[in-house]
Amino acid sequence: MNLWIVLQVFVLILGLCLGSFLNVCIARMPDDRSVVSPPSHCPHCGSGIAWYDNIPILSWLLLRARCRSCGNGIAATYPLIEAATGLLVLLCWRQAIPGVEALDAAHIALFAYHATFVCMLVALTFIDLDHYIIPDEFSIYAVPVGVLGALGIGLLAPELAPSWKQALVGALVGGGFLLAVAGVYWLIRREEGIGLGDVKLLAMIGSFLGAFPALFLVMLLSSIIGSIVGIGHIVLRGRGLRTAIPFGPFLALGALVTLFFGDVLVRLLLLGLPGVMS
């Protein structure tokens, strides 16, 4: 079999396994529980899950979405997160390493850097949707990871990623911008409009993507998507029923689109400006 196909299959399986671990993080981190101990167990009956019942997606299908011990249902979000993570990690691989000729330390480091970023975005999205919190481990504590990762890649191949200085500026600009918006909103409305979790999240995103044009795209995309979802929510539930909608998932989605398609979007935006690239 072609080596390139084998490598991609391996990366996909790796991504699925990472997604399985993210399921553990999503279930335990909001309660400040360890993600390594105790081993995986059924949330209903507490019985341990054997390795053959913990194979990403496949075990869920074979068990027909039920615990082998107690028969209680296993939510479809588990295989969904595994599949999403697997596909996103594979996209990171194909973007960072477009062919066998790019199999070197710099490109592999870029893949690991982006895969780490993507995994954190997936985990914090589902945590924020369920609990309206963004763990510091996936936001402000990850800023040094973004900056140091950029430094490491810069030493190997500076052209592959934003420099560590751009990463640091991205963190400061991202966090500072949302903090300013939150402050202005509070002064006007005397209520919290943007949580500090979102501020710390955008700082993390900036540390991985750099300041400009990445943060501009992230904010533009997240605002557009958030507005569409918000309007749809009002239409379906009525204007009088106010329900908080976490902004973190929109920031994460904007960051993912920017990571994979940012260059294309920038070119499209520039083509739409009068006098640019004419």
N, C-alpha and C positions, 0 to 999 in steps of 0.2 A: 504494500500500500504506500502511496505517496507520503513522504515524511511530513509535508506541510499539512496534509489532512489529519494525520495522526496527532500532530501537535495541537491542532485546533480542537480535536475531540478531547484531548487531555485537558486543555484549558477550559472547555465547556464543563467537563466533569469537576474540575477544580472549582469553578464558579458555583456549580450546584451544591458542592460540599460547603463552600463559604456561605451560601444562602441558608443551608441547614444550621450552621453556627449562628447566623444572624437571627434566626428564629429563636434561639436560646437567649441571645442578647435582648431581643425585643420583649420576650416574656419576663425576663428577670431584672434587667437594669432599672426599670421604673421603681422597683421595690428595693433597690440597693442589694440585690442578692448576687452571689457569685455566679459567674457564667461558666465556671469549670467544675464546680462541686455543689451539690451531688450530680451524678450523671443524669442524662435525659430520662424523664419519667412522665407518666400520664398525669395531666393536670387534674383529672377527675378522681382516679383511684390511687394515684401515687406509685403504682407499680413501675419498676424499671423497664426501659425499652431496650430490647436486645438489638444487637448490631444489624441483624437481618430485617428488623422492623424499622430501622432508622436510615434506610437508603433513600436519598432525596427523590421525591416524586414517585418512584417505583413502589416503595413500601406503602405509601398512601393509596395508590391504585390497587395494589394486591390486597390490602386490608379493607378495601371498600370504604375508606374514610372512617374507620372505626378502630378503637383500641382493642387489641387482641385479648386483654385481660377482662375489662369491664364492659366492653361493647359500646361505650359512649362515643359520640361522633368526634371526629378530628376536623377542625375548621379547614376550609379550602384555602385560607390565607397561607397556610404552611407551604404547600406545593407552589402556590403563586409566588411567594417570596423566593423560593428556591429557583424557580424557572426564571424569574426576572433577574435575579442576581447572576445566574449562569449566562444568560444572554448578554447582560451588560458587561460582564467580565470578558466574554468573548469579543464584544465590540471594542473593549479597551485593547485587547491583544491585536486585533486586526488593524486598529488605528496606529498603535505604537510600533507594530512589527508587520508591515505590509507584505513581506515576503521572506523567504529563507535567507536571502542576502543581508537582511537587517538583523539577523540573530547575533547580536553582540551585547556586551555588558550595558552600554548606554541605552539601547532600545528596550532591553529586558527590564532595566531599572525604571524606565518611563512607564512600561506596562504595570509594574508593581505599584508605582506611585499613583497612577490613575485608578487601578483596581482598588487600592485602599480608599481613595476618595469616593469612588462609586459605592463601595460597601457601606461606608459611613452614611452616605446620603439615603440609601435604601433603609437602613436600620432606623435612622432618626425620623424618616417619613412615617413609618408605621407606628413608632412610639408616640409621635406628636398627634397622629390621628386618633389614637386610643386614649392617650393620657394628657394631651395638651401640654407636654413638656418636651424639651430637647436636652438630653443628657450632656453635661459639660464634656464628657469623654469624646463625644462626636462633634463638638463645636469648639469652644475656646481652648480646651486642652489639646486639640488637634492642630492648632495654629503652628506650634513649633514643628510638628511633623511636616506640614506643608512647606515651611520656610527651609528646614534642613533638607527635605527631599529635593527642593529646587536647587539648593547648594550642591548636593551630591551629583545630581544630573548635570548641573553646570560644569562641574569639574570633568565630567566624562564627555559631554557634547553640549555646549552652551546653546546651540541653535534649537534644541529639542523642546525646551520648556522655558517659562519665564525665569529670570535670574532670581537669586535669593532676595535681592533688593526689591525687585518688582513684587515678589511674594509678600515681603514685609509691608510694602506700601499698600498692596491689595488688602491685607488684613486690617491695617489702620484705616484705610478709606472705607472699606466695607462696614466695619463695626462703627466707625465714626459717623458715617452717613445715616445709618438706621437709628443710631442713638440720637442724632440731631432731629430726625423726623419724629421719633417717639417723644422727645422733649417738646417740640412745637405742638404736637397733637395734644399733649397733656395740658399745656398752657392754654390752648384754645377750648378744649372740651372738658378739662379737669377729670379725665379718665384715661385709663391705659388703652392705647390703640395698638401698639406694637410691643410685644413682650421682650424682655432682655434675652430670652432664648434665641429669638430671631436675630437680634443684634450680634450675639456671639456666633451664630450660624453663618451670617454673611461675612464675618471676619474670617472664619474658617474657609469659606468658599473663596474669598479673595486671596488667602494664602496659597491656595492650590492653583488658581487660574490667573492671578495677577489683577491689577486694578483696571486698566483700560486696554481694549474695549470690553473685556469680559464682564466686569461688574455692571456696566451699562446694559449689556444684553441680558444678564441675569435679572436685573430689576425690571427691565422692560417686559421680558417674557413672563416673569412671575406675576407682575401687575396685570397683564392682559389675561392670563389664565385665571388668576384669582378673581378678577372682575367678572369674567364669564360665569365662573362657578357661583359667585355671589349673587349675580342677577338670576341665574337659574334657580338658586335656592330660594330667593324671594318669590319668584313666580310659582314655584311648586308649593311652598309652605305659607306664603302670605307675608306681607310687609310687617304685620304686627307681631309676628313670632320671631324674636331675635335669638339666634343661636350662634355662639362663637364658632368661627371657622379658623382653624390653625393656619398660619401663613407659612410655616416651615416647609410643608410638602410642596408648596408652589415655588419657594426658593430652591428647593432641591431639584424639582423638575426643570426649572430654568437653568440651573447649573449643569444638569445632564445634557440638555439640548445645546448649551453653550460649549460644553466639552467636546461633543461629537460633531456639531454642525456650526460652531461659532464662526469659523472662517467663511463658510458659505453665506451665512446671515450678514456678516459684515460687508461682503462684496455686494449683496443685494441691496443693503441699506445705502451704500455709497453710490450705487447706480441710480438710486431714486433721488439723490440730491442734485439740484440744478447746478450745472457747471462742473460736476465731479466726474472724472473718468470719461469726459466727452471727447 
